[in-house]
Amino acid sequence: MPKNNINNETPMEKLMTLAGDSLLNYLAAAAREQSLNNADTLFGQKEEEITPTFNLLGPTLEQRKKYLQIALNNGLIEAREIISQLPQSEKILIEVGTPMIKIYGLRAIREIKMLSPESYIVADAKVADLAEREVALLAGAGANAATCLGVAPLETIEEFINACENYKIDSMLDMMNVESSIAVLKKLKKLPSVVILHRGVDETEFSKEKVIPYYQIKQIKGRFNLMVSVAGGDTPLEIQSAFFNDADIVVVWKNFMQADESIGQLADSFLKEIR
Amino acid sequence: MLLNRRLKYLQIAFNRSLPEVETMINLLPPSDRILIEAGTSFIKNYGVSGISQLVSIWEWRLGHKGYIVADLKCMDRGFTEVKAAADAGASAATCLGLAPIETINDFIKSCLEIGIDSMVDMMNVEFPFEVLQKLKKMPDIVVLHRGVDEQLNKEKMIPHHNINRIKGAYNVFISVAGGEGLKDVTRTFFNGGDIAVVWRPFYNEPNLTTQLAEQFLTRIKGHAKE
């Protein structure tokens, strides 16, 4: 090892270099011993009950209204900036995006709920398995709605819808990469609160020919009593098209990706569109 | 690929709370044949800091860096998630076989660039072959999977028959998830699977972590190619 590295070592590292493997082994054995002692008390307890405290009196969606859902995907600092620039409106829903949840965990939902306690928070967790457990965690963190993948096993989707009902949050079923949304909905015993028609970001980037299936909005709303959300459009024209085609919620993210001064104005103009 | 193609592995998925997972990992026998999986709900709970905690706990237990799988189940925007998991110290990440082909291709490319193993999870995919045929490049590992919620449906079987069909056509490692007993793990290795993923026995009886892991490891040794 080069000399300067030794000089930069912390006291703990120095001790380890001096004592070599025997100390490491001793410490690892001590950790194991401690774990054995912990095991009985730790695993004897029941798993912590998760009580959804925030969402019982929180904002709710109304079927006749139109909403703009703003997806936050770019880290907590930018999320803070974006939220600070948004106009106060019950018609603006805040989405904690999938990368945010996977990078920060439930902390992302908790912090955004703290920043904007009055807002309706959508946790875009894209549940694909273990639905009950995930919904419990998301609801416990303060989400008002959670998303599940329409391509997930039917058992998972049903478990998800039931769990959302139990935890008093809205269930959103994301139809990304689903060929026939109606075929999925027909198989379900219970309907979700919202269906999301979705063109993924990668799809948008790499396959320009894939379009958002607006025609499905009316098909779905004609057959089922639920709200339809449209995600994957990122131009004002696409947002107009979505509402014109009877979408209840439009999800935007690209224009909101980088926080800048125009965010407030953008949200204002979207709000005008949906009036 | 970071794994040795000649060896068989046991992947243990963790979804309990961090203090519990830490205790359980410390109870595991220190073996390179054990891969530690940060389960999807664990990641959604703790984020990438949860992954880096598992990396250091397992490294401490093994005495050197171990293999950590981040079960991200990517469905879109693979690069962001893969990069974050790799930065946290993960050795592999998962993408859903149900995701758009563009996402899977981008996921595999990102994993290769970043230097971690790519796993494509075929949960709820009726014909894994059809997905593999459409890809520009093969992933390192294909996961044949019966989901936890699907296990409520007794008719759904783990597709062991697909293992040799896929391995016959493509040079990939096969991991099998969704079988939980010793019998299932034996069946996985007997049918040519390279990695058996287990979850429930450890989740249900964390107290027995040491004994369970040792039992499962004997099944690997029985099928070692060394």
Interface residues (C-beta under 8 A of the other chain):
Chain A: D21 L24 N25 L27 A28 A31 R32 Q34 S35 L36 N38 A39 D40 L42 F43 E47 E48 N73 T98 P99 I101 K102 I103 Y104 G105 L106 R107 A108 A125 K126 A128 D129 L130 A131 R133 E134 L137 L138 L149 V151 A152 P153 E155 T156 E159 M176 N177 G200 V201 D202 E203 E205 F206 S207
Chain B: N15 R16 S17 P19 E20 E22 T23 M24 N26 L27 P30 G39 T40 S41 I43 K44 N45 Y46 G47 V48 S49 G50 W60 R61 G63 L72 K73 M75 D76 R77 G78 T80 E81 A84 A85 L96 L98 A99 P100 E102 T103 N105 D106 M123 N124 G147 V148 D149 E150 L152 N153 P206 N207 T209
